[in-house]
């Protein structure tokens, strides 16, 4: 996940592996919608799903 620190928006994300289609779609929405990481904390999918990777990305990025 790449964040533009000046604008505070996600500008890129690379995901590889099996069954990443839903993750790529979510990343596309976040990038095109210029969603700040702070707002994504409120949009993490229900558990347990492969989409938990978003929680891990946000945790790695920090609040």
N, C-alpha and C positions, 0 to 999 in steps of 0.2 A: 504494500500500500504506500502510495506516494502522496504526501500532503503539501500543498502550497502554504507555507507558514505565514506568508504575508496576507493572503486572502482567507486563510483558515478553511480551505475546502480540499476535498480529495480530488486529485487530478489524474491518478492512475492506480492500477492494481493488476498484479499478475497472479493467476491461479492456475495450477496444473494438477492433473490427477483424474481419477475416475469420478464420474457424477458431479462435475463442477458446473454444469450448465446453469443451475439455479443461482449459484454463487456469482457467475459471470454476469448474469442478468441483473442481480442486485447491485453489483459493482457499477455496471453501466448506468443504472438509475441514479446511484449516488454521485457519479462523476458528471453526468449530463445535468442533473439537478443542482449541482454545486452544493451538495449537502455537507455542512461542517461536521467533523467527527463528534463534537459535543451533542449534536442533534441525533446522530446515529445511536447513541447510548439508549435512546428511548424507542428504537425500532428493531432491537435484536429479536430474532424469531424465537418461537416457543421451543422448549427442549424436549427430548434430545433430537437434534437434527444435524445434518452436515453443515447447516448454516451457522452453527456455533463458531465457525471460523471467524465470523465477523466480531464476535465478542473477544476472541483471542487477539485479533488485529487491533481492536480498540484498546485492549489492555496493554498491548505492546507499545502502542503509540502514546498512551497516557491520557489523562483527562484534561 
